[in-house]
Amino acid sequence: MLDAAVQDCVNMGENPGAATADQIKCLDYYVKHANSPSTLTDACPCLRWWAEHESPEMGYWMDLNC
C-alpha cells in the first residue's frame, strides 16, 4: 500500500523535503482504504518508520511530525 502511495502521491515541486497538502490528502486516502483501515493520526508512527527505513529515497515526505 505505501509503495503505491509513494508512486501516486509523488511531488516534484519546489520543496521536496516536506509533504504538501495534496500529498497529505493522497496519503490519507491510502490509509483509509488499506486492508486494515486507519486514520492518518493513528498510522503516523508507522508511516514515519516506513519513510525512514523502507523508502528513504522516495518516502521521506511521509516522515510526518507525529
N, CA, C and O atoms as a GROMACS GRO file, in nm:
protein
  264
    1MET      N    1   0.081  -0.118   0.000
    1MET     CA    2   0.000   0.000   0.000
    1MET      C    3   0.086   0.126   0.000
    1MET      O    4   0.061   0.218  -0.077
    2LEU      N    5   0.189   0.130   0.086
    2LEU     CA    6   0.272   0.251   0.091
    2LEU      C    7   0.359   0.267  -0.032
    2LEU      O    8   0.390   0.380  -0.071
    3ASP      N    9   0.399   0.157  -0.094
    3ASP     CA   10   0.472   0.167  -0.220
    3ASP      C   11   0.387   0.237  -0.325
    3ASP      O   12   0.436   0.322  -0.399
    4ALA      N   13   0.258   0.200  -0.330
    4ALA     CA   14   0.166   0.263  -0.426
    4ALA      C   15   0.145   0.410  -0.391
    4ALA      O   16   0.139   0.495  -0.480
    5ALA      N   17   0.133   0.441  -0.262
    5ALA     CA   18   0.114   0.580  -0.221
    5ALA      C   19   0.232   0.666  -0.260
    5ALA      O   20   0.215   0.779  -0.304
    6VAL      N   21   0.353   0.612  -0.245
    6VAL     CA   22   0.472   0.689  -0.284
    6VAL      C   23   0.466   0.722  -0.432
    6VAL      O   24   0.497   0.835  -0.472
    7GLN      N   25   0.428   0.626  -0.514
    7GLN     CA   26   0.422   0.648  -0.658
    7GLN      C   27   0.308   0.744  -0.698
    7GLN      O   28   0.327   0.832  -0.781
    8ASP      N   29   0.192   0.725  -0.637
    8ASP     CA   30   0.076   0.806  -0.675
    8ASP      C   31   0.075   0.945  -0.613
    8ASP      O   32   0.015   1.037  -0.669
    9CYS      N   33   0.142   0.962  -0.501
    9CYS     CA   34   0.138   1.090  -0.430
    9CYS      C   35   0.267   1.169  -0.448
    9CYS      O   36   0.292   1.266  -0.376
   10VAL      N   37   0.348   1.130  -0.544
   10VAL     CA   38   0.477   1.195  -0.565
   10VAL      C   39   0.458   1.345  -0.594
   10VAL      O   40   0.361   1.386  -0.658
   11ASN      N   41   0.552   1.424  -0.546
   11ASN     CA   42   0.550   1.568  -0.569
   11ASN      C   43   0.688   1.609  -0.621
   11ASN      O   44   0.789   1.590  -0.553
   12MET      N   45   0.690   1.665  -0.737
   12MET     CA   46   0.816   1.710  -0.795
   12MET      C   47   0.828   1.861  -0.781
   12MET      O   48   0.892   1.926  -0.863
   13GLY      N   49   0.765   1.917  -0.678
   13GLY     CA   50   0.761   2.061  -0.658
   13GLY      C   51   0.891   2.119  -0.604
   13GLY      O   52   0.996   2.054  -0.606
   14GLU      N   53   0.880   2.240  -0.557
   14GLU     CA   54   0.997   2.315  -0.514
   14GLU      C   55   1.050   2.273  -0.377
   14GLU      O   56   1.169   2.292  -0.350
   15ASN      N   57   0.966   2.216  -0.292
   15ASN     CA   58   1.009   2.181  -0.156
   15ASN      C   59   1.001   2.030  -0.137
   15ASN      O   60   0.906   1.980  -0.077
   16PRO      N   61   1.099   1.957  -0.189
   16PRO     CA   62   1.091   1.810  -0.184
   16PRO      C   63   1.112   1.752  -0.045
   16PRO      O   64   1.097   1.631  -0.028
   17GLY      N   65   1.146   1.833   0.055
   17GLY     CA   66   1.172   1.780   0.188
   17GLY      C   67   1.050   1.773   0.278
   17GLY      O   68   1.058   1.716   0.387
   18ALA      N   69   0.940   1.829   0.236
   18ALA     CA   70   0.820   1.832   0.320
   18ALA      C   71   0.699   1.791   0.239
   18ALA      O   72   0.691   1.817   0.119
   19ALA      N   73   0.606   1.728   0.306
   19ALA     CA   74   0.483   1.688   0.239
   19ALA      C   75   0.396   1.810   0.210
   19ALA      O   76   0.383   1.899   0.294
   20THR      N   77   0.337   1.812   0.094
   20THR     CA   78   0.243   1.918   0.059
   20THR      C   79   0.104   1.879   0.110
   20THR      O   80   0.081   1.764   0.149
   21ALA      N   81   0.014   1.974   0.109
   21ALA     CA   82  -0.124   1.946   0.149
   21ALA      C   83  -0.186   1.839   0.060
   21ALA      O   84  -0.259   1.753   0.108
   22ASP      N   85  -0.156   1.844  -0.070
   22ASP     CA   86  -0.209   1.744  -0.162
   22ASP      C   87  -0.152   1.605  -0.133
   22ASP      O   88  -0.223   1.505  -0.144
   23GLN      N   89  -0.025   1.598  -0.097
   23GLN     CA   90   0.034   1.469  -0.063
   23GLN      C   91  -0.030   1.413   0.064
   23GLN      O   92  -0.054   1.292   0.072
   24ILE      N   93  -0.057   1.497   0.161
   24ILE     CA   94  -0.121   1.452   0.284
   24ILE      C   95  -0.260   1.398   0.253
   24ILE      O   96  -0.298   1.293   0.305
   25LYS      N   97  -0.335   1.466   0.168
   25LYS     CA   98  -0.468   1.419   0.129
   25LYS      C   99  -0.458   1.284   0.058
   25LYS      O  100  -0.538   1.194   0.084
   26CYS      N  101  -0.363   1.272  -0.031
   26CYS     CA  102  -0.342   1.148  -0.105
   26CYS      C  103  -0.307   1.035  -0.010
   26CYS      O  104  -0.364   0.926  -0.018
   27LEU      N  105  -0.214   1.059   0.080
   27LEU     CA  106  -0.173   0.959   0.177
   27LEU      C  107  -0.289   0.922   0.269
   27LEU      O  108  -0.306   0.805   0.302
   28ASP      N  109  -0.368   1.019   0.310
   28ASP     CA  110  -0.485   0.993   0.393
   28ASP      C  111  -0.581   0.898   0.322
   28ASP      O  112  -0.637   0.809   0.386
   29TYR      N  113  -0.600   0.918   0.193
   29TYR     CA  114  -0.686   0.828   0.115
   29TYR      C  115  -0.634   0.685   0.123
   29TYR      O  116  -0.711   0.592   0.147
   30TYR      N  117  -0.505   0.667   0.103
   30TYR     CA  118  -0.447   0.532   0.106
   30TYR      C  119  -0.462   0.468   0.244
   30TYR      O  120  -0.493   0.349   0.254
   31VAL      N  121  -0.441   0.545   0.348
   31VAL     CA  122  -0.452   0.492   0.484
   31VAL      C  123  -0.596   0.450   0.514
   31VAL      O  124  -0.619   0.345   0.575
   32LYS      N  125  -0.692   0.530   0.472
   32LYS     CA  126  -0.833   0.500   0.497
   32LYS      C  127  -0.882   0.381   0.415
   32LYS      O  128  -0.977   0.314   0.456
   33HIS      N  129  -0.820   0.354   0.301
   33HIS     CA  130  -0.866   0.246   0.213
   33HIS      C  131  -0.772   0.126   0.213
   33HIS      O  132  -0.777   0.044   0.121
   34ALA      N  133  -0.689   0.114   0.313
   34ALA     CA  134  -0.598   0.000   0.325
   34ALA      C  135  -0.675  -0.124   0.369
   34ALA      O  136  -0.792  -0.116   0.406
   35ASN      N  137  -0.608  -0.239   0.364
   35ASN     CA  138  -0.670  -0.364   0.410
   35ASN      C  139  -0.715  -0.353   0.555
   35ASN      O  140  -0.819  -0.408   0.593
   36SER      N  141  -0.638  -0.284   0.635
   36SER     CA  142  -0.673  -0.254   0.775
   36SER      C  143  -0.684  -0.103   0.786
   36SER      O  144  -0.587  -0.036   0.823
   37PRO      N  145  -0.802  -0.048   0.754
   37PRO     CA  146  -0.816   0.098   0.752
   37PRO      C  147  -0.777   0.163   0.884
   37PRO      O  148  -0.794   0.105   0.992
   38SER      N  149  -0.725   0.282   0.873
   38SER     CA  150  -0.680   0.356   0.990
   38SER      C  151  -0.697   0.504   0.962
   38SER      O  152  -0.742   0.544   0.855
   39THR      N  153  -0.660   0.584   1.060
   39THR     CA  154  -0.656   0.728   1.039
   39THR      C  155  -0.511   0.768   1.021
   39THR      O  156  -0.420   0.694   1.060
   40LEU      N  157  -0.489   0.881   0.963
   40LEU     CA  158  -0.353   0.931   0.943
   40LEU      C  159  -0.284   0.953   1.077
   40LEU      O  160  -0.164   0.927   1.090
   41THR      N  161  -0.358   0.999   1.176
   41THR     CA  162  -0.301   1.021   1.309
   41THR      C  163  -0.255   0.890   1.371
   41THR      O  164  -0.145   0.882   1.426
   42ASP      N  165  -0.338   0.787   1.363
   42ASP     CA  166  -0.302   0.658   1.421
   42ASP      C  167  -0.188   0.591   1.344
   42ASP      O  168  -0.105   0.523   1.404
   43ALA      N  169  -0.185   0.609   1.214
   43ALA     CA  170  -0.083   0.546   1.131
   43ALA      C  171   0.049   0.622   1.129
   43ALA      O  172   0.149   0.569   1.081
   44CYS      N  173   0.050   0.742   1.181
   44CYS     CA  174   0.167   0.830   1.170
   44CYS      C  175   0.298   0.766   1.216
   44CYS      O  176   0.397   0.776   1.143
   45PRO      N  177   0.304   0.701   1.332
   45PRO     CA  178   0.432   0.640   1.372
   45PRO      C  179   0.481   0.534   1.272
   45PRO      O  180   0.600   0.523   1.246
   46CYS      N  181   0.388   0.457   1.218
   46CYS     CA  182   0.425   0.355   1.119
   46CYS      C  183   0.472   0.419   0.989
   46CYS      O  184   0.568   0.373   0.927
   47LEU      N  185   0.404   0.525   0.948
   47LEU     CA  186   0.443   0.596   0.826
   47LEU      C  187   0.583   0.654   0.841
   47LEU      O  188   0.666   0.647   0.750
   48ARG      N  189   0.608   0.710   0.958
   48ARG     CA  190   0.739   0.769   0.985
   48ARG      C  191   0.848   0.663   0.979
   48ARG      O  192   0.954   0.684   0.920
   49TRP      N  193   0.822   0.547   1.041
   49TRP     CA  194   0.919   0.438   1.040
   49TRP      C  195   0.942   0.391   0.897
   49TRP      O  196   1.056   0.372   0.855
   50TRP      N  197   0.834   0.373   0.823
   50TRP     CA  198   0.845   0.325   0.685
   50TRP      C  199   0.927   0.423   0.601
   50TRP      O  200   1.012   0.382   0.522
   51ALA      N  201   0.900   0.551   0.618
   51ALA     CA  202   0.972   0.653   0.542
   51ALA      C  203   1.121   0.650   0.572
   51ALA      O  204   1.204   0.667   0.482
   52GLU      N  205   1.156   0.629   0.698
   52GLU     CA  206   1.297   0.630   0.738
   52GLU      C  207   1.371   0.503   0.702
   52GLU      O  208   1.489   0.507   0.668
   53HIS      N  209   1.302   0.388   0.708
   53HIS     CA  210   1.371   0.259   0.696
   53HIS      C  211   1.345   0.183   0.567
   53HIS      O  212   1.433   0.112   0.519
   54GLU      N  213   1.227   0.196   0.511
   54GLU     CA  214   1.191   0.118   0.393
   54GLU      C  215   1.207   0.195   0.262
   54GLU      O  216   1.240   0.136   0.159
   55SER      N  217   1.184   0.324   0.266
   55SER     CA  218   1.190   0.401   0.142
   55SER      C  219   1.245   0.541   0.167
   55SER      O  220   1.177   0.640   0.137
   56PRO      N  221   1.366   0.551   0.220
   56PRO     CA  222   1.420   0.685   0.248
   56PRO      C  223   1.441   0.770   0.123
   56PRO      O  224   1.439   0.892   0.130
   57GLU      N  225   1.463   0.705   0.008
   57GLU     CA  226   1.489   0.780  -0.114
   57GLU      C  227   1.362   0.836  -0.178
   57GLU      O  228   1.370   0.932  -0.255
   58MET      N  229   1.244   0.779  -0.147
   58MET     CA  230   1.119   0.826  -0.205
   58MET      C  231   1.016   0.866  -0.099
   58MET      O  232   0.936   0.957  -0.121
   59GLY      N  233   1.017   0.798   0.015
   59GLY     CA  234   0.913   0.819   0.114
   59GLY      C  235   0.947   0.921   0.220
   59GLY      O  236   0.875   0.934   0.319
   60TYR      N  237   1.057   0.995   0.200
   60TYR     CA  238   1.099   1.093   0.301
   60TYR      C  239   0.989   1.190   0.337
   60TYR      O  240   0.983   1.235   0.452
   61TRP      N  241   0.901   1.224   0.246
   61TRP     CA  242   0.793   1.318   0.272
   61TRP      C  243   0.687   1.259   0.365
   61TRP      O  244   0.604   1.332   0.420
   62MET      N  245   0.689   1.124   0.382
   62MET     CA  246   0.595   1.061   0.476
   62MET      C  247   0.646   1.068   0.618
   62MET      O  248   0.577   1.025   0.711
   63ASP      N  249   0.764   1.119   0.638
   63ASP     CA  250   0.822   1.133   0.772
   63ASP      C  251   0.753   1.251   0.840
   63ASP      O  252   0.813   1.356   0.863
   64LEU      N  253   0.626   1.230   0.872
   64LEU     CA  254   0.541   1.336   0.925
   64LEU      C  255   0.576   1.365   1.070
   64LEU      O  256   0.632   1.281   1.140
   65ASN      N  257   0.542   1.484   1.113
   65ASN     CA  258   0.565   1.524   1.251
   65ASN      C  259   0.452   1.468   1.337
   65ASN      O  260   0.347   1.531   1.350
   66CYS      N  261   0.473   1.353   1.396
   66CYS     CA  262   0.369   1.284   1.475
   66CYS      C  263   0.359   1.343   1.613
   66CYS      O  264   0.277   1.299   1.693
   0.00000   0.00000   0.00000
